[in-house]
Amino acid sequence: MIIDNYSNINQIIAENSYSSVFLLLDTNTDNHCLDLFIKKSGITDFKKVVVKDGEESKSIDTCEYVWEYLNSNNGDRKSLLINIGGGVVTDLGGFIASTYLRGIDFINVPTTVLCMVDAAFGGKTGINFKSIKNQIGVINKPKGVLIDIDYLETLSKEEYINGFAEIYKHSLITDNVELQFKNLIKFDFREDINEIIHKYSSIKNKVVELDLYESNHRKVLNLGHTIGHAVESYSIISKNMNKLKHGEAIAIGLITELYISHKIHGFDHNEIISIKEELFRHFNKVKFKDIDQKEILKIMSYDKKNYDNAVKYVLLKSIGNPVIDQEVDNELFFKAFEFYND
Ligand SMILES: NC(=O)c1ccc[n+]([C@@H]2O[C@H](COP(=O)([O-])OP(=O)(O)OC[C@H]3O[C@@H](n4cnc5c(N)ncnc54)[C@H](O)[C@@H]3O)[C@@H](O)[C@H]2O)c1
């Protein structure tokens, strides 16, 4: 549920008679977003727990630290956790809340573009395990998601752009012509960000409503993620390349998986070229050597979306026309990287 104003968050708190309110922040959102949250919400009776910013905090050690904090500050089954931050904080906080005392309520207050348009919604919570992204987690929806683009004022340009990849992905899977890629690129990503966030997060919400537990239809949201997640995981452990942000990795996943879509399902080649150009306007090109590609393929074999011992992809026949559970030859995987590197 989207919470569009602060009186609604106060209403949720009043209606549920929570025994205590805990805020989870990372070091940056503690510095940049907490004052705004207090000022706008008027909530002053809370305890806050702050974790280090960055993907490394999506770990079991950080969970232990926060669970300990809740324990020693009288956390109980009627406590509420409010996660204020980007996807790291909402993934982590959602998981901590869902597992603490068999589950307490949580609200997400996303403070990055990526989180406002994607991560804060849909109930996927979790942490990384042994360098594999999101390997441990549960699906559990937040009590609400408060959207306020004023938090984006302090976000770096790099992090702002990081959110675009998921917006592009939503524009590729939606059957709503008005929101498809060709119309998305008419928006100004600064001026129109409020409209973009509301319109494109609704694409995800619609999919999740139909299939919360990803038994089928929800898999379409994984377009770009089979390769993208493996690239992101590889960039964390590899000495060959710099660590990539989630959006950067998903942009790579989109380009390579669209190429595969072209080869298997005849996705329009000219369209791939314009999508590739558009993505390269925002995201730097990364050079992948043969050895990198082989390691990425290895990581994909551990990917949680696999079953029947095969890596499964989401591919596109055309924009708005995704097909799930597709198997792809290794040879085509390497060709897709050739296309990306070209
Ligand atoms: N659960 C899902 O459905 C889902 C979907 C997509 C991505 N994700 C996850 O989301 C994570 C990435 O999220 P992200 O891109 O938001 O990264 P992030 O949470 O790491 O935030 C990016 C950086 O911006 C800082 N920051 C956040 N808000 C700020 C603000 N308003 N002002 C200044 N600095 C601010 C953070 O401290 C961090 O350093 C990944 O772990 C990814 O796996 C989850």
The ligand as a Gaussian input file, in Angstrom:
#p B3LYP/6-31G(d) Opt

LIG

0 1
 N       13.341000      -6.356000      -2.641000
 C       13.290000      -6.063000      -3.906000
 O       12.297000      -6.317000      -4.596000
 C       14.463000      -5.382000      -4.550000
 C       14.356000      -4.882000      -5.854000
 C       15.453000      -4.219000      -6.398000
 C       16.620000      -4.063000      -5.643000
 N       16.687000      -4.583000      -4.390000
 C       17.904000      -4.428000      -3.563000
 O       18.095000      -3.043000      -3.315000
 C       19.479000      -2.811000      -3.054000
 C       19.929000      -1.584000      -3.799000
 O       19.151000      -0.492000      -3.375000
 P       19.647000       1.011000      -3.558000
 O       20.119000       1.202000      -4.922000
 O       18.571000       1.864000      -3.021000
 O       20.983000       1.052000      -2.692000
 P       21.346000       1.491000      -1.201000
 O       20.297000       1.180000      -0.242000
 O       22.694000       0.927000      -0.943000
 O       21.458000       3.071000      -1.316000
 C       22.451000       3.630000      -2.123000
 C       23.340000       4.631000      -1.356000
 O       22.627000       5.843000      -1.185000
 C       22.620000       6.220000       0.176000
 N       21.368000       6.929000       0.389000
 C       20.121000       6.398000       0.407000
 N       19.207000       7.374000       0.454000
 C       19.876000       8.543000       0.487000
 C       19.474000       9.908000       0.516000
 N       18.200000      10.263000       0.452000
 N       20.439000      10.857000       0.552000
 C       21.753000      10.512000       0.551000
 N       22.199000       9.247000       0.496000
 C       21.261000       8.278000       0.468000
 C       22.764000       4.929000       0.933000
 O       23.284000       5.122000       2.207000
 C       23.735000       4.170000       0.022000
 O       25.061000       4.596000       0.286000
 C       20.212000      -4.073000      -3.486000
 O       20.621000      -4.762000      -2.342000
 C       19.167000      -4.853000      -4.253000
 O       19.372000      -6.244000      -4.158000
 C       15.636000      -5.211000      -3.838000

